[in-house]
Amino acid sequence: MAKQVFKRPEALTDNIFHYCPGCGHSIIHRLIAEVIDEFGIREKTVGVPPAGCAVLAYNYIDVDMGEAPHGRAIAVATGIKRARPALTVFTYQGDGDIAAIGTAETIHAANRGERLTAIFVNNGVYGMTGGQMAPTTLLGQTTTTTPGGRLPLRDGFPLDLSQMLALAAGSVYIERTAVTSPKNIIKTKKAIRKAFQVQMDDLGFALVEILSQCPTNWKLSPLEACRRVEEEVVKIYPLGIIKDTTDKSN
Amino acid sequence: MAKQAKQLMCGSHVIAEAATRAGCRFYAGYPITPQNELPEYMSKRFADLEDATFIQAESELAAINMVMGASMAGARVMTSSSSPGISLKQEAISYMAGMELPAVVVNIMRGGPGLGNIAPTQQDYFQATRGGGHGGYRTIVLAPYSGQELVTLTMKAFDLADAYRTPVILLGDGLMGQMMEPVTFPDPIDPATLPENAWVLDGAKGRDSRLVASLYLDPVKMEQFNWKLARKYAAICERETQHESYLLDDAVIGVVAFGTAARIAKGAVNRVREAGLKAGLFRPITLWPFPGKALRSLTRTIKHLLVFEMNFGQMVEDVRISVGEQATVHFHGRPGGIISTPHEIGGAITKLIYRHQLNN
């Protein structure tokens, strides 16, 4: 009998992803499901999906899920986690969700050291609503609400939420990764794994910012979109560990 | 149950203690006058309970969304605020109506619109009884008028929220929140004895994963869900209206008032009764569902109703809808936080009785 070397994670349903070709969400969903499987925590994990393209994440990630209003995922997750501390609770949020409308909730959850894992998907646009400027949109980038490109003193600078969160004393682990290549995908999975581990070790707030590609709204092919992340986006949002105090916390 | 000694407590503390005894184990709030005594009491009370969580949130938005999360996780939950803060909570209240999540939301009303003032008013009747947020939902609204009723209605609010899987609003004002009255409490409920709900997010152990959401992209499913809500609201209207009738049997005029206004109106009714005039009080205890049928049945004998509210006319619309042409509806309002006296309301009743020759 042939040996099975690759299969769908148990924490992933067999529903067909609704995401556009080349979108990073489906990769990230799978990585989360793989990590949940590896930790064996599918039966004690609750996820909070965002508004936006990933609002339907609950159709794919096969754990208990509770919807949150736009921007409030971390507050909702805080309530779930505090009411049932034995659960592992993660949020899945886009840049508009976590870094614009939900900035306050995010910073204060990090500051309280909420034992939560936040998966922050940064693709620099509001994808679901048609590609408007996000807080993370690069300077000069054309979006449907910055037709001539983003101007800093009119539209603001690209916001670096992860750096801001690193300043919060309650945050323990923050890393920025990408999902543009097998190498980056492996690193992202490692980071997600660690962000779950930090929560399970009861250390404090953990977040992985994942630079993701949005070929549809960027009006690029999937390959061009990956190249754009690797060549342009990382210049403003460099990959790597932003904060890690896990050793000191022990 | 052992007989409990009477305790002299301010209204906000009463709500907090009653909530704890009702099994509330999650509270999140944000400071705003005139309800600060409530979160302060909760922080102290919950510090002694191992299974309870108090969070002073960074905003009203965060507080109500934390409450939403804890409700998903199956806790009995409460938040409290005052008018402007309640406005901020409306988005999440709408979501909870759409997700069918139980929660108790206390609004210790202040003057408005905008920042208004902190004096007692009833300016949020419309907001409370019409849902308050987007999407055409309703919330049960309870309007206590005494310290002891703060105990019973706070505890009842949790039961109603669970029974109908809906947010319930406890609507008071600065006077209800600050006033000291002697109260007794029933024995506390152990939350562990409450029935487990089949929708709670507690990890998909040995079962299919669950979803708590208000998103229905398919119009057919959205319509099915909204009809389900409509049926639920109809059932609440059918079963849960509550009111007090006071000296209405022989009355020629009925005062209609709720909450603090009803407390004042009761004093006014007593005053004019002492003068030999036959007035009575109809006091809605549930504002939604509004006890319209009971009010309409009064009009078989009472042809004049005086609605007294601490606003410039909100519940009076529900009174008019309820009685139609069967009675003449008069209105007396004080919308700024000036607390009317029984003397003032007694004067208004007396004038109407003489003007319409009701004392013959």
Interface residues (C-beta under 8 A of the other chain):
Chain A: R42 E43 K44 T45 V46 V48 V55 Y58 D62 V63 D64 M65 G66 E67 A68 P69 R72 A75 V76 A77 T78 G79 I80 K81 R82 A83 R84 L87 A104 E105 I107 H108
Chain B: R25 F26 A28 T53 I55 A57 E58 S59 L61 A62 A63 N65 M66 V67 M68 G69 A70 S71 M72 A73 G74 A75 V77 E91 A92 Y95 M99 L201 D202 G203 A204 K205 G206 S209 R210 L211 V212 A213 S214 L215
